[in-house]
Amino acid sequence: MTVSVMLTYGLFAILAVFLLLFLKNVSSSVRKGEKKFSLPLLIVGFCFGFLDTLGVGGFAPTLSYLKHIQKIRITEIADILLLSFAVPTVLQTFIFVSSVSITPRLLILGITVPVLGYIIVNHIKSYINDRHIKLIVGSGLILSGSIALVQNLGFTTPDHNALLISPPKEIVIYVSVFFFGGLTNFGIGNFSPTLILFELLGLDPHMGFPIMMGACALIMLISGLKEKTFTNMKIFIPLSISTGMIVAVPLGVYFIHNMNLRLISWLVILISIFSGLQTIIDKKEAA
């Protein structure tokens, strides 16, 4: 058995343990809170979960929907997103990670570093006021849309045969994913930034899938282990979104090689940039 295979099995085992603890915590909250599902949120979860599985990204449009349609405070959305995407992202990880070739060091550090970024920023998040959080979220959405724009305009030239990464490029990857992990505290997804990062470095973006999915899955499961995550949260919101996403993931896997995603990705770019600008300039905050 190769080192890569052993690491993959080890990652799956860790995810399985965290998943069981996560589901135990969520089930306890369901018993205490509301038990209804929302059809609109199920549909939202299905649609954006489908996009997420295709690698287009589902965080930005889901954040935009929760803020502008559901009228949820921007400071509460990040926890809802992390809970909503947790189980679907674990499912994506199980499906995609074993099918992508990646060096053991890059797999270990590429997943560990963004998780550390999430944990560190999570501890200082409480010291950041609402206005600054809105600025971070808005800027993150604009940045996410902008780097996706770079990809769509064809300014990146990835080498799909490049599996060996030079030390300087590897350092750039670790520093970047550390910040991507930290930004998940504010509802900014790491899928699109990670894929674009690999393309800008001239690497096969498929190598980013194990990193972004494995790290994101662990971050989301860890977020669900904290009791304060569920404080004053209407648990039916993340449950409804997550259920829709779980149904959409296998469908996305089936269609991922047979769809032209360019038009969809342009739509996500517009949603990201528009929502980011609106978040920054919006003087009011929903209660």
QUICOR-V258396 format. One record per pair of residues at least 6 apart in sequence whose C-alpha atoms are under 7 Angstrom apart, sorted by the first residue. I is the first residue (numbers start at 1). GAP is how many residues later the second one is. Records with the same first field share a line. If there is no record, write none. Layout:
I->GAP + GAP
This chain:
3->101
4->100
8->90
12->82
15->203
18->203
19->202
22->199 + 202 + 203
25->200
30->205
33->202
34->200 + 201 + 202
35->201
36->200
37->199 + 203
38->202
41->196 + 199 + 200
42->198 + 199 + 201 + 202
43->201
44->197
45->196 + 197 + 199 + 200
46->198 + 199 + 201 + 202
48->10 + 14
49->9 + 196 + 199 + 200
50->195 + 198 + 199 + 202
51->6 + 7
52->6
53->39 + 196 + 199 + 200
54->198 + 202
55->136
56->136 + 209
57->134 + 135
59->128 + 129 + 130
60->81 + 128 + 212
61->207 + 210 + 211
63->14
64->211
66->6
67->6 + 7
71->215
72->214 + 215
73->212 + 213 + 214
74->60
75->55
77->110
78->107 + 108 + 109
79->150
80->158
81->106
82->138 + 141
83->137 + 141 + 155
84->154 + 155 + 157 + 158
85->157
86->131 + 134 + 135
88->154 + 157 + 158 + 161
89->124 + 128
90->127
92->121 + 157
93->117 + 120 + 121
96->114
97->112 + 113
100->106 + 107
101->106
102->105
107->103 + 104
110->64 + 101
111->100 + 103 + 104
112->103
113->61 + 64 + 65
114->63 + 64 + 65 + 66 + 67 + 68 + 101
115->66 + 100 + 104
117->61 + 62 + 64 + 65
118->63 + 64 + 66 + 67 + 101
121->61
122->63
134->145 + 146
135->145
137->49 + 50 + 51 + 139
138->138 + 139 + 141 + 142
139->137
140->48
141->47 + 131 + 132 + 135
142->130 + 131 + 134
144->48 + 49
145->124 + 127 + 128
147->46 + 49
148->44 + 48 + 121
149->120
151->45
156->43 + 44
157->42 + 45
158->41 + 44 + 45 + 46
159->43 + 44 + 45
160->43 + 44
161->43
162->41 + 42
169->32
180->10
190->22
191->21
194->14 + 18
195->10 + 13
198->6 + 7 + 10
199->6
223->6
